[in-house]
Amino acid sequence: MFKHARILSSTSLFVLAMAQGSIALAQESDQDSIIVIGQGMSPLLEESATGSRLGISPLETPAAINTLDGDTIRMRGDFGFVDAVTRAPGVSSSATPGNGGTGLVVRGFSGQGSVTQLYNGVRLIPNNSSITFPFDTWNVERIEVLNGPGSVLYGQGSLGGVINVVPKAASFDRFTFDAQGGYGSFDTIHVAGGISGPVSDGLAFRADVSVRQSDGYVDRGNSESIAVSGAIEFRPTENFSASLRHDFGHDQPMRYNGTPLADGRRLDTSIRHNNYDVADSVIDYQDHRTQLSLEWTPLADVKLTSNSFLFDSLRRWETLESYFWDTEADVVRRGSNTGIVHDVLQWGNQTSLSYKHQLGGGVTNQFLVGFDYNEIKLKYSHNFADEVDDTVDPYNFNPGRFLNTVGIEPRYRTHTSIYAVYLENRIEFGEQFSVIGGLRYESDRVGRWNYVYDAAGETIVGEAPALNGGQASHKTFRDLTWRVGAVYQPNPQLSFYAQYVTGVDPVGNLTSFSGAANQYAFSNATGHQVEAGVKTVFLGGKGSATLAVYRLAKNDLTMQRNPTSPIEQIGKQSSQGIEATVAVQLPAGFAIEANGTVLDANFDEFGGFTGNTPLDVPEVTGNATLSWAPVDRLGVHTSLRYVGRRFMDQANTKEIPDYLVVDAGARLAITDNLAVNLTLYNLFNKDYALSSNYGSQWILGRPRSVDVAVRASF
């Protein structure tokens, strides 16, 4: 029995208790329909902080910003973060257990070192290519996606794009209660509840909990998770607010590192349910996150915002994770015995002050200055001395036990300090034309030390510098990034824009910079993008469409001219493409949301791989959801997800085929406050790869499955 199984029953009681206490309050309040049909008013008209901190809407921002509504995410049955965010244009998955199951690809650039992830506007700094929070979408209000460089706002590591998960906030208007419980294929159980409302004048709260567990779609693929969040907000006046929130997540995802391909090239579906990891493998992530947010408007045109935060993450892997199926010998060769622990602590502050004033002649200027501060401490433990190289029968085998003779002990630690100042300025020339610019200077100081053990290898007796081949303990990176863009609005519902923006990515991950002597002199990789596009809102805000064209280039990639030459920082990579979206609320209860991306991604200079497509990058992606509510109490939908072919190797000799997956669902409102949801995943039972791992195995997506849930909303 799972360790969280007892939480399922207690959570169910908690949900029912909150429901009973909320019914009377709900009966006295206005209530939106429990049946979700697409998004409401266009998010292009709503303020978004992901693309600018000046309090402007995506329609007024010279960049591609797309929003996924939380209710629509849950309507589709996308309970996981990666499932949800890859519905956005140009976003695809490169998730593996090694990167915490959250790796993404945006505009041809992949991984935690090129795609920044935020939670409630605050950056989660990756280490060793891993981020493990958030993973559950129950408490999500919306997900905002900035396609293209975000270094001016968020620093290094955001050349491809920025993902901002915005959780639900406390409600000051009335008490609200939402709950859901469901059961599905593979003995999947999920229970969730949330409650919010005013405590007194100027004080409101919110609390959410979500519990999930499943046996999974491969042998020994069980998983379980719990996500808990709480927030309280204080608004004593119209000019000041303070909110304190804490989020906790404990995720034990499916212990599945992929299905080996026949001779490393071809999927044989006869083994698609086999799991070649050891029987006692462990993948375990625990995250705590606390954030204090202050907002003060002392004058009508002056605004001060400040966010202080403290995060800690404890991640553990005990897996045997690489497999190669030798069909001639008819064995699966297993390796990469991996025991790793990440013990991470991050804290810091981001504060900004904005001022808006009239310059005369119909010209308005808005100026913002701010600073970011982050400290990240990492203790890294492993057992890499325990090596495994065995073979098993592809069909009938004993998975064995995890080998750990030397212990998963602390091997090194790092301490990273990030200091940045940034500026934004927007000038409005009347109501139709505006110019926006931004500038950021950032200093990143990384320290790394190896632990020194006694002769028996049991007790830490000291530490030694670990950078530059042991000759240095610190390395500092300094970068200046900037952007300039313009927006022309012939009317308030239509905008044309163009921008030029620069960005930087770390070599690997900043917080775990390599200790090798031949890489100590490396700088952050630099890049730039040129982008133009059009955005429009129509049908009184019930319809919207966007189109963006861009070219994005990255310099200073690390590469070898040939297999025996030293590693140099001379590589170049680029992508150019087109992204389009449309969302329309139609008559007769119909709604459609669709997006598509076509791009050309290449290594422009990368030794013998020049001209090839980078790993894990699809050059065509698309999503569509059609919803219909034929009557007030019934809604149905179908969703399509298309991902073009990708490559598992830089030589582009190992191809991952394209795939189209179709999901469908129906929602029946039994009463105004109670509904039953039916979701069918992978309707045509397509075998497809979510991502690749170790160049010889695919992490397969779920086969055809069903989920039935009961949802209450008051």
N, C-alpha and C positions, 0 to 999 in steps of 0.2 A: 504493500500500500504506500502511495506517495506520502511524503512528509507533510504536504499541504492538503491532503485529502480532508482532514478535519476542518480546514478553513472553509471548504465548500459548504458544509452544513451550517457552520456558524455565520458565514456570509449570507446564506439564504435567509436565516432568521433575522439578521440585521436588515436585509432588504425589506422583508415583510413588515418588520417593526416600523421602519421609516415610512413605508407606504401607508400603514394605518394612521400614523401621526400626521400624514400630509394630505389625506383625502379631504378632510374638512376645509383645509386652507385652499386646496386646489379648486374645490367647488365654488369658491367665492371669487376666483380669478378668471380672466380671459385665458383661453388655451388655444395654441396653434394646433393644426391637424397633426395627428400621430403618424400619418402617412406622408413620407418624404418623397417628393417628386423633383429631383434635381435641386439646384441651388435657387435661392430667392433673388433679391436684387443683385446686380452684377458687382463682384468684388473689385472691379476696376474703379468703382466710384468711392470705395471705402479706404480710409487711411491705412497705410501699410508702412511699418518701420523697417521691413527687411531690405528694401531698396534704397531707403533714405531715412535719416533721423529728423527730417524737417517737418514731419507731420503731413506729408502730401500723399495723394492717392497714386496707384499705379498708372492711371490715365495721365497724371502730371509728371511722371518719372521717365526719364530717357533710358529705360532698360526694360527687359522682358521679365515681368513679375507675374507669376501664376499662383492661384489660390485654390486649394482643395478644401471644401467645406466638410466639417466634422460629421454632420448628420448624413451627408452624402457618402462619406467614407464608410460609415457603419451600415448604411442602407445597402451598399454593395457587398457587405460581408467582409471587408478588409480589416480584420482585427489586428494585424501586424503592421508595424511601421513601414517596412520595406514594401509590403503588398500595397499599402496606401499611397506612398510617395511616388512609386513608379507608374502611377496613373497620370502624373504630370508630364507635359510635353518635354521630350528630350531627356528624360530621366530613366535609367535602367539599372538593373541590379548587378553588382559584382560581389554579393555577399557570400562569405564563407565563414565557418566557425573561427578561423584564424583572425578575421577582422571584426569579430564580435557579432557577425551576422547582419552588419549594417552598411557594408561597402556599396557605393553607388557610382554611377557613371553619368556625367552631365557634359554635354557639348564635346564629346570625344575625349574627355579627361576623367580618369577613374581613381578611386581610392580616397582614403581619409586625408591624404596629403594634398588633394586637389579639390575636394568637395567639402566645404565647411558645414558642420551641423550645429544648430542653435536650439536651445530649449528656452522658450519664453524670452527670446531676444538675446540670450547670453550664450556665448560660445562654449562648447564642450571641446576641450583640447585633447586630441588623440595622443596615445602613446603606443609605440610598436604596432602602428597601423590599426589600432582597435578603439572602437567606441561601442558601448553596450546599452546605452540609454538615450531616448526612450525606446520601448519595444511594443507597447500596447496602445491602442488608439481610443480606448473607452473615454478618457477624459480630454480628448483633443477637441478644441474649438475649431481650429483650422490649421492647415499646413501651407506655409508660403514658400515659394521657390523662386529664387533669383537665378536666372540662367546667365552665366557669364561671370567674369571676375568680380569678387566682392572684397578685395584686399584693402581698398580705401576705407571701408567701414569695419572690417573684421580682421585684417592682418593677413599674415602668410597662410598659405594652405587653402585658398579659395579661388584659384584661377578658373576652375570649371564651373563653380556655382556655389550657392548657399541655400541650405534647407533650414527653415525656421518652424519648429513645432510650437504652436501657441495653445496652451491648455485653457480649459474653461475657467472663467473668472467668477468671483462671488456675485450674486444677484442682489441688488438693492431694491428692486421693484416689488418682488413677491417671492414666496416660497416656491421652489420647484423640486420635483423629485422624478428621477428616472431610474429604471431598473430593467435588467434583462437576464434571462436564464435560458440556456439552450443545450441541446445535445445533438451530436452529429457522428458522421463516419469515423472509424478508428477509435470509437469510444471517447470522442472528444466532448468534454463538458466545460461550459463557461458560465460564470455567474458574475454579474456586475451591478453596482448601484451607485447613485450619486444624489446628493441633496444640497441645496443652497437656499439662502434667504437672508433677510435682514434680522439682526439681533436687537438692534435699537436704532434710533436715528443716527446715521453716520457710521454704522458698524454692520458688516455683513460677513458671511462665511460661506465656504464650500468644502465638501468632502466627497471623495470618490474612492471606490475600491473595485478591482477587477481580478478575478481568479480564473485561470484556465489550466486544463490538463488534458493530455491526449496520449493514446498508445502509439500514434504516428503511423506512417505509411511504409515504413521499412521495419525489418526485424529489430527488436530492442530499441525502437525509435521513440520511446516514451518521453514526454516533455511535461513541464509544469511551470507556472509562473504566477506571481502575485504582484500587482501594482497598486499602491496606495498613495493618495495625495490629499493634502489639506491646505486651505488658504483662508486667511482672514484679512479683510480690508477695512481701513479706517478713513472716513472722509468727514472730518469735523466741519469743513467749510467747502465751498465750491472751488477754492483755490489750492487746496492741499489734499493729498491722499498718501497713505502709507499702506503697503500690503506685504504680508509675510506668508510665504508658502513653503511647504516641505513636500518632497516627493521621494517615495521609496519604491524600488523595484528589485525583485528577486526572480531571475529568469534562469531556468534550466532547460534550454532548448533541446530539440531532437539531436541526439548524439549520432550524427550522420555526416560523414566527411565526403560522401560521394560514391557513385557507382563506377567501378573500373570499366574502361572501354576495352573491347577485344583488340589486343595488340596496341592499345593506346589510341585507337582511331574510330572504332565502330561500336555503337550501342547494341548490345544483345539483351532484349527485354526479358529473357528467361531468368535473369538474375536481378531484375530491377527492384525486387523487394529484399534482397540480401543486404546485410550490414556487415562489413568486414572489419569494423572496429572491435576492440576487445570487449569482453562481456561486462567488465566493471568500469568502463570508461566514465569520465566525469567532464561535463561542461557546465560551469556554474558562474553566474554573474550576479553580484549584489551592488546596488547603487543607492546612495543617499544624496539628496540635493536640497539645499536650503537657499532661499533668495529673499532678500529684503529690498523692496522697490519703493522709492520716494518720488513724488512729483509735486512741484510747487510752482504756481503761477503768481508771483508777487504783483505783476502788472499785466495788463491785457496782452502786451506784445512780448513779454519776457517769460521764459519757461526753463525751469531747472529740473532735470531728471537724474536719478542716481540709482544704481543697482549694485548691491553688495551680495556676494554669494560664497558658498562653501559646498564643494562636492567631494565625495569620496567614492571610490570604486574598488571592489575586490573581485578579481576574476581568476578562475582556476580552470585549467585544462589538464586532463590526464587521458590521452588518446593515442591510438596507433592509427595514423591518419593518411598515409599515402599507399596506393595500391596500383599494381600493374598486372593485367591479365595476359599472360603468355599462353596463347592458344595452342602453340605447337607442343609445349610441355603440359598444357592443360592445368596450369596452376595460377593462382593469384599471389604475386610477390608483395609482401607487406613491409613497410618501413616507416620511418619518421616517428619513432616512439617519443612523444612530446608531453613532458610534464612542465607546466609553466604556471606561475602565479604573478599577477600584476596587483600590486598594492599602491593605489594612486590617491593623492590628495591634491585638490585644486581650490584655490581661493583667490578673491580679487574684487575689483570694483570697476564699473564704467559709469562715468558721469559726463553730462553734457549741459551746456547753457545755450539757449537760442534767443535771438532778438530779431523782431520784425519791425520795419519802419518804412515810412514813405519818403521817397527821394524827390517827389515833385514831378509834375508833368505826366502823371499816371504810372510812374515807375515805383515799384515796391521792391525792397531788398530784405531778404531773410538770411541771417548769418548764424552759424552754429560752431561752437568750439567745444572739444571734449577730450577726455583722456581715458585710456584703458590700462588696467593693471592686472596682471595675473602671476600667480606663483603656482608651480606644479612640482610636486615631489613624487617620485616613482621609486619603489623598491621592486626589483625584478629577480624572481627566483626560477630556477630550472634544474632539470636532471639530465642534461644533454649527454652526459657520459654513459648513460644507459642506452645502448644502441640495440635495435632489433632489426633483423633481416630474415624473415621466415617465409614459408610458402604454405598455402592451404588449397584444398580442393575448391573450385569455384562454386560447387553446389552443396556439398556436404562437408562441414568443417566444424571444428571446435574453435570458437573465437579466441579462447585463451584469456589470460589475465594481464593487466598492465604491469610492465616491468619497472620497478623502482627500487634499485639497490643502493644508489648513492644518495637518495633523498632529494626532494624538491626544496633546495635551500637557497637563501639569498645569495646572488652572485654579483650584482652591482646595484648602484642607486644613481639616480639623476635628480638634479634640482634646476628647474628652468624658471627664469624671471623674464616677464614680458612687460615692457613699458611702451606706451604709444600715445601720441597726441594727434588729433585729426581736426580738420576744418571742413565745413560744407557751406556753400553760399549759393543762393538762388535769387536771381533778378527777374522780376516780372515786368515786361514792357506792355502795359495794358492787360487786357484779358485774354489775348491770343498767343503771345510769344513769351517764352521764358528760357533762361540759360542757367544751368546748374553746374557747379564745379566742386571738386573735393580734393583734399590733400591729406596724406597720412605719413607720419614718420614713426618708425617702430624700431626698437632695440630689443633683441632677443639674446639673452645670455644663458647658455647651457653649461651645466657642470655635470661631470660623470666620474664615478669612482668605483673601482672593483674592490669587493670585500676580500680581505686577507684572512685565511684560516690557519690554525695551528697545524703542527706536523701530522696530527691524526685526522685533520680535515673535519673536525667536529665543532670547533668553537671559533667565532670571529674574533681576531685579535687586533685588527686594524683595517685600513683601507689605503688604496693607492690610486693615483691619477690614472684615468682610463682613456683619455683622448690623446690624439697624435702618437699612437703607439705606446702610450704610457708616459709621455713626456709632458703632458699638460692636463690640467683638470677642468679648464673652462674654454669656451669658444663663444664669441659674440658675433651676431649678425645684425647689420643695420640696413634698413631699406626705406626708400621713399617711393610711394605710389601716388597716383593722381588720376583724375578723370575730369572730362568736360563734356557736356551734352546740351542739347537744345530741344525744346518741344514747341510745336506750332499747333494751336487749337483753333481752327476756323469756326468751330462752335463748341459748346461745353461737352458734347458727347463724342467728339472726334479729335484724335491727336496724331500728329506725325512727329517722329523723333529720330535723333541720331546722336551717337556718343562715341568717344574714344576713351578707353580706360586701360590702365596698366595694373599688373598684379605680380605677386611672387608666390612660389611654392617652395617648401623645404626640400632638401635632398633626403628622401625617405620621410621620416617624421622628426620634427624639431626636438621633441622631448627625449628621443632615444637616438640622437645623432651618433653616427658610427665612430668607433674608437680607432679605426685604421689610420695609420700615419699618412698613407697616400690620399686620404680624403679630408684631412684636417684643413687644408687651404680652400676647400670648396665654399662657394657662396650659395645663397638661395637661388633657385632658378627664377628667371624673370619672364614676363610675358606681356602681351598687349592684345587688345581686341578693338575692332571697328564694327559697329552695329547700327542698323537703321531699321525702322519699322513703323507700323501704323496700328492704332487701337481705336475701337469704336464701341459705343453702347447705343442700343436702339430698342424699340418697342417699350419706351418708358422705363428702361432699366432691366427689362426681362430678357434682353438679348445682348450678346457681346461677341466680338471677334477680334483677333489679333494676328499680326503677321510680323515676323522678325527675320532679317537676314544678317549674317555676321561672318567675320573671319577672326579666328582666335589662334594666336601663335605663342609657343613656349620655347625659350632658349635655355642653354646651359644644362641640358640633361646629361647624366653620367653615362658613359659608354666606353667600350674598348674597340679600338680600330681593328684588331684581330685577336684571336683567343689568347695569344701570348703577350700582348701589349698591356701597358698599365691602364687603369681606369682614369679617364679624363672627363672633364666637364665641357663637352663641345657639342653634344647632341641637340637636335631641334625637332619639334613636333608641332603640327598645326591641324586645325579643322575649320571648315567653312560649311555653312548650312543654312537651311530655311526651317523655321518653326511656325506653325499655324494652329490657332484654336478657334472654336466656335461653341457657344452655349446659348440655347434659346428655350424659353418657356412658351410653348405653342398652345393654341386653343384645344379644346376637347380633352384637356388633361395630359397632353403630350409634352415631353421635354427631351432635349438632346444635348449632350456634351461630347465633343470630339476634339482630338488634337492629333497632329502628325508632325514628324521631323524627318528630314532628309539631310544627311551631311556627308562630307568627304573628309575622313580623318587619316593622317599620314605621318610617318616619320620622315621629316624633310632632310635630316642628316643623322644617320644612326648606323654607321658602319655598313655591313652587308645587308642590313634590313631597311635601307633608305627606300621610301616609296611604299612600304608595307603599312598595314593597318595595325594600330596598337592593340594589345591584348584586351579582351572583354568588351570591345567597343562595337555596338551595332550601328550601322550607318543608316538604317531605317527603323523607326519606331512609330507606333500609333495606338491610340486608345479611343474608345467610343462607348457611351452609355445611352441607351434609349429607354425612357421611362414613360409609363402611361397609367393614368388613374381613370378608368372608364366610369367609375362611380365613386362617391365620396369615401367609401370605406374600403376600397380595394385599389392596390397599386401593384404593377408588375414592371420588371425591368430586365434588360439583357445588356451585358457588358462584354466588350471585345478588347483583347490586349494582343498587339502584334510586336514582336521583336525580331529584327533582321539577323542575318548570320553574323557570327563573331568568330574570332580566332583564339586558340589556346596557346599559340606560340608566336614569337616575334617573326619567325620565318614565314608565317601564314600558310603552313602546310597542314595544320590540324584545325579543321573547321567545325564550329558548332552550328548546326542548321537553324534556320529561322523557324519561328513557331507562331501560331495563332491559337489563343485559348479563349473560349467562350464560356461565360458564366451567366446564370439567370436567377431570378428571384421573384417572389411574390409576397405581398404584405396585406393582411386582412385585419381591419379594425373591428374587433368584437364590440367594443364600446368606444366612447370618445377618448378613453384613457388606457385602453388595453388592446394590444395587437399581437398577431402571430406572424412571424417572419419565416419564410422558406427560402433557402439559398442553395442553388445547385452550382458546384464548382467544376470546371473543366468538363463541360457538358458532353463533349465528344471524346473524352478519355484520351487526350493527346499525350504522348510521351515527349517530354521536352526538358531542356536543361535550363535551370535558373542561372547557373554560373558554372565555371570550371574550377578544378582544384588540382594542383601538382602536375598539370599538363597531360594527365592521362585518365582523369575521371571527371564525371559530370555530377553535380548536385541537382538531382531531378526534382521537378515540381510535383505537386500532389496529383494523383490520379483523380478520376471522377469521384466526387463525394457530395454529401448532402449535410445541411445543418438546419435544424428547426429550433426556433427561439420564440419565447414569449416576452414581450416588451411592455412595460408600464410607464406612463408619463403623466405627471400631475402638475 
